[in-house]
Amino acid sequence: METEVEFSSTAFQPILPEELQVNPECYGAELAWWVCQKLAAEGVFVAYPNFEDWGWFVEHIVDDNEYWLCCGNVDGTKNRWLIYLKAHAKSMFGRNRAPVEAAVPLLSALRKILDQNEEVDDVEWRAA
């Protein structure tokens, strides 16, 4: 199943100066916020964006399953982006991971919002 997408766009370039980013050359806040808003418009709700040292994510819960859509720039770029699904485990040591199949509506909505955005080009979906 394709759970990772890479694409080009100048629409999500960072607006804050470098010293205010999560880490140097680590972007994605603007992309994560856009994803959050567009998914909500499609009836798929995620939490407000949050960050880790590698970039940004939005959390999505289905029943008792937790998923993150991880958003960030491709290393060394400000116009090439990566979004991938991370299914979380329900127990320690990665056991009992949330099934990817339950995230199909989330991934379908993501595909739709990317396809409809005229500022998104060169979209490449792949299995992670």
C-alpha positions in Angstrom: 0.0 0.0 0.0 1.3 3.5 -0.9 1.8 5.3 2.4 4.4 7.9 1.4 4.3 10.8 -1.0 6.9 13.1 -2.2 6.2 16.3 -4.2 7.3 19.7 -5.2 5.7 23.0 -4.2 6.8 26.5 -3.3 3.6 27.0 -1.3 4.9 25.6 2.0 8.3 27.3 2.3 9.1 28.4 5.8 7.9 31.9 6.9 10.0 32.0 10.1 13.7 32.7 10.2 16.1 29.7 10.4 16.9 30.2 14.1 13.2 29.7 14.9 12.9 26.4 13.1 12.7 23.0 14.9 16.2 22.3 13.7 18.4 23.9 11.0 17.0 23.3 7.6 14.1 21.2 9.1 10.8 22.6 7.8 7.2 21.4 7.5 5.1 23.6 9.9 3.3 25.4 7.0 2.7 22.1 5.2 1.4 20.3 8.4 -1.0 23.2 9.1 -2.2 23.2 5.4 -2.8 19.4 5.6 -4.7 19.8 8.9 -7.0 22.4 7.4 -7.6 20.6 4.0 -8.3 17.3 5.6 -10.8 18.9 7.9 -12.6 20.3 4.9 -12.8 16.7 3.5 -14.3 15.5 6.8 -11.1 13.8 8.0 -10.0 15.3 11.3 -6.5 15.3 12.7 -5.0 17.0 15.7 -3.3 20.4 15.4 0.3 20.1 14.1 3.0 19.1 16.5 6.7 18.7 16.1 9.6 16.4 16.7 13.3 17.1 16.0 12.9 15.7 12.4 9.9 17.8 11.4 6.1 18.1 11.9 3.2 15.7 12.2 -0.6 15.6 12.6 -2.2 12.9 14.6 -5.2 10.9 13.5 -7.1 8.4 15.7 -9.3 5.6 14.3 -11.0 3.6 17.1 -8.0 2.8 19.3 -5.4 3.1 16.5 -3.0 6.1 16.4 -1.5 7.3 13.1 0.8 10.3 12.3 1.1 12.0 9.0 4.7 13.1 9.2 5.4 16.3 7.2 8.8 17.7 6.3 11.1 18.9 3.6 13.4 16.6 1.7 16.9 17.2 3.0 18.6 20.3 1.6 15.5 21.7 -0.1 12.8 24.2 0.6 10.5 23.2 -2.2 10.5 19.4 -2.2 8.3 17.8 0.5 7.6 14.4 2.0 4.5 13.2 3.9 4.4 9.6 5.2 2.1 7.6 7.4 3.4 6.3 10.7 1.2 3.7 12.4 1.9 3.5 16.1 2.1 0.4 18.2 -0.4 -0.2 21.0 2.1 -1.9 23.2 5.8 -1.7 24.1 8.5 -2.8 21.7 6.5 -2.1 18.6 4.0 -4.9 19.1 0.4 -4.8 18.0 1.0 -1.9 15.5 -2.1 -0.1 14.2 -3.2 -1.7 10.9 -2.5 0.5 7.9 -5.9 -0.6 6.4 -7.7 1.6 9.0 -5.9 4.6 7.7 -7.1 4.2 4.0 -9.7 7.1 4.4 -6.9 9.4 5.7 -4.6 8.5 2.8 -7.4 8.8 0.3 -8.2 12.3 1.5 -4.5 13.2 1.5 -4.2 12.1 -2.1 -7.3 14.1 -3.1 -6.1 17.4 -1.5 -2.7 17.0 -3.1 -4.3 16.2 -6.5 -6.6 19.3 -6.3 -3.9 21.7 -5.4 -2.5 23.5 -8.5 0.6 24.5 -6.5 1.7 20.9 -6.1 3.7 19.2 -8.8 5.7 16.1 -9.5 3.8 13.9 -7.0 5.3 10.5 -6.4 3.4 8.0 -4.2 5.2 4.9 -3.0 5.0 2.1 -0.5 7.2 2.8 2.6 
